[in-house]
Amino acid sequence: MAIILQKGQRIDLTKGHPGLERIVVGLGWDPIEKKKSGLLGGLFGGGNAGGSDSNMDIDASVIMLQDDKFVSKDNLVYFGNLKSKCGSVTHTGDNTTGDGDGDDEQVIVDLKMIPASINKLVFVVNIYDCVKRKQDFGQVENAFIRVMNSANNEELLKFSLSESYAGSTSLTVAEIYRSGSEWKFAAVGSGSSDAGLGEMVNKYS
């Protein structure tokens, strides 16, 4: 059974699962329906925040850090660069609507292929063209990140982002980082007003 994490919790990823080499990181979310957005809010809270929830395009990305710093564009995996240069991180493709059940976007990580110089993978999501469309995460509900063992599709852990992120246009969802010879997972769940992926990446420069 998957371990359910709360914001701020950290957990051993590989130590508790000997032989774990390849994982699938799934991220999911649902735009709040128009009929609900002005009344109920949702797990992210805040209601519509003045914008339309139609055509909400949320993008998941991975920022690969070296000593907690972003040093090369080759270490950014997103819809415009679906695979890291080293081949250890692969984005399976962009979902432009968030419709449907289950994962909206997935990232495959081969832990053994990650270069020794990389100490952390930061999983982030942002709303494409959020300023022009006047959209924020107050118009989204049921957001989560989960990690599965690629070998057998066993769900190892899940973190649901259940607090209010109204006014936030980007989220740092989670981190997978080295701890000695092992890998750990941190449930972050922090929102910001960054208008795009570039602004998020710059924070690690």
C-alpha positions in Angstrom: 0.0 0.0 0.0 1.3 3.5 -0.9 2.5 5.8 1.8 0.4 8.9 2.0 2.5 12.0 2.8 1.6 15.4 4.2 3.2 18.7 3.3 6.8 18.9 4.7 7.3 15.2 5.2 10.3 13.4 3.9 10.7 9.7 3.2 13.4 7.2 2.1 12.7 6.2 -1.4 15.3 3.6 -2.3 16.4 2.5 1.2 13.0 1.0 1.9 12.8 -0.5 -1.6 16.0 -2.4 -2.3 16.7 -2.8 -6.0 14.5 0.2 -7.0 16.1 1.7 -10.1 13.4 3.1 -12.3 10.4 5.1 -11.1 7.4 6.8 -12.7 6.4 10.1 -11.2 2.8 10.9 -12.0 1.2 14.4 -11.5 -2.5 15.1 -11.7 -5.0 17.9 -11.4 -8.5 18.9 -12.4 -9.7 22.4 -13.5 -12.7 23.4 -11.3 -15.9 23.3 -13.4 -17.3 26.7 -14.2 -20.5 26.0 -12.3 -18.5 25.3 -9.2 -15.6 27.7 -9.4 -17.5 30.7 -8.0 -19.1 28.8 -5.2 -17.1 26.0 -3.8 -13.5 26.7 -4.6 -12.0 23.3 -4.3 -8.9 21.8 -2.8 -6.8 24.7 -3.9 -9.5 27.2 -2.6 -10.2 30.7 -3.7 -12.7 30.2 -6.4 -12.3 31.6 -9.9 -10.1 34.5 -8.9 -11.6 36.6 -11.8 -10.5 34.4 -14.7 -11.9 31.8 -16.9 -11.1 28.2 -16.1 -11.5 27.1 -19.8 -8.4 26.0 -21.6 -6.3 25.8 -18.5 -2.9 24.4 -19.6 -0.8 23.2 -16.6 2.7 22.0 -17.3 4.8 19.7 -15.2 8.6 20.1 -15.3 11.7 18.8 -13.6 14.6 21.0 -12.7 17.8 19.0 -12.2 20.2 20.6 -9.7 23.9 20.3 -9.2 24.8 21.2 -5.6 21.4 22.8 -5.4 22.1 25.0 -8.4 20.8 25.0 -12.0 23.9 25.0 -14.2 22.8 23.9 -17.6 19.7 24.1 -19.8 20.3 20.4 -20.5 19.1 19.8 -16.9 15.6 21.1 -17.5 13.0 18.7 -18.6 9.6 20.1 -19.8 7.2 20.0 -22.7 9.8 21.7 -24.9 12.6 19.3 -23.9 11.2 15.9 -23.1 14.4 14.2 -22.2 17.5 15.2 -20.2 20.8 15.1 -22.1 22.0 12.3 -19.8 18.9 10.3 -20.5 17.9 9.7 -16.9 14.8 11.8 -16.9 12.0 11.5 -19.5 8.8 13.5 -19.7 6.1 11.5 -21.5 4.4 14.5 -23.0 2.2 17.5 -22.5 -1.5 17.3 -21.4 -3.1 20.7 -22.3 -6.4 20.3 -20.5 -6.1 18.3 -17.3 -9.3 16.3 -18.2 -9.8 12.7 -17.2 -8.9 10.6 -14.2 -5.5 9.5 -13.1 -2.1 11.1 -14.0 -2.2 14.1 -16.3 1.5 14.0 -16.9 4.2 11.5 -16.1 8.0 11.7 -15.8 10.1 8.5 -15.9 13.3 8.6 -13.8 16.1 6.1 -14.0 17.8 6.7 -10.7 21.0 4.8 -11.6 21.5 6.9 -14.8 21.4 10.2 -13.0 24.9 11.7 -13.1 26.8 11.8 -9.8 27.0 15.6 -10.1 23.2 15.9 -9.9 22.0 15.9 -6.3 18.4 16.9 -6.6 15.4 16.8 -8.9 12.7 19.5 -8.3 9.2 18.8 -9.6 7.3 21.9 -10.4 4.0 22.9 -12.2 3.0 26.2 -13.7 0.0 27.5 -15.6 0.9 28.3 -19.2 0.1 31.9 -20.2 -1.4 32.5 -16.8 -1.1 36.3 -16.8 -2.9 36.7 -20.1 -5.6 34.2 -19.2 -5.9 35.5 -15.6 -5.6 32.0 -14.2 -4.2 30.7 -10.9 -4.2 27.6 -8.8 -7.4 28.7 -7.0 -9.1 27.3 -10.1 -7.7 23.8 -9.7 -8.6 20.9 -7.5 -7.5 17.3 -6.8 -3.8 18.0 -7.4 -1.4 15.3 -6.5 2.0 13.7 -7.1 2.7 10.0 -6.8 5.7 7.7 -7.3 5.4 4.2 -8.8 7.9 1.4 -9.2 8.3 1.1 -13.0 9.1 -2.6 -12.8 5.6 -3.6 -11.4 3.6 -0.3 -11.4 3.3 -0.5 -7.6 2.4 2.9 -6.1 5.0 3.7 -3.5 3.8 7.0 -2.2 1.4 9.8 -2.8 1.2 13.5 -1.8 -2.1 15.4 -2.3 -1.8 19.2 -2.4 -4.8 20.0 -0.3 -4.2 23.5 1.0 -5.3 26.8 -0.6 -3.1 28.0 -3.4 -5.4 30.8 -4.6 -3.3 33.5 -6.2 -0.4 31.2 -6.9 0.5 30.7 -10.6 3.3 28.1 -10.0 4.0 25.4 -7.5 7.0 23.5 -6.3 5.4 20.2 -5.7 8.2 17.9 -4.5 11.9 17.0 -4.5 13.8 13.8 -5.0 17.3 14.2 -3.6 20.4 12.2 -2.7 21.2 11.2 0.8 24.5 9.4 0.8 24.0 6.5 -1.6 20.2 6.6 -1.3 17.4 8.7 -2.7 14.8 10.5 -0.6 11.4 12.2 -1.5 10.3 15.5 0.1 6.7 16.7 -0.1 7.1 20.4 -0.6 3.8 21.9 -1.9 4.8 25.6 -1.9 3.2 28.1 -4.2 4.6 31.3 -5.8 3.6 34.1 -8.1 6.1 33.1 -10.8 4.6 33.7 -14.2 6.4 31.0 -16.0 9.0 28.2 -15.8 11.9 30.6 -16.5 11.2 32.5 -13.3 11.1 29.3 -11.3 14.4 28.1 -12.8 16.1 31.5 -12.1 15.6 30.9 -8.4 18.2 28.1 -8.5 20.8 30.1 -10.5 
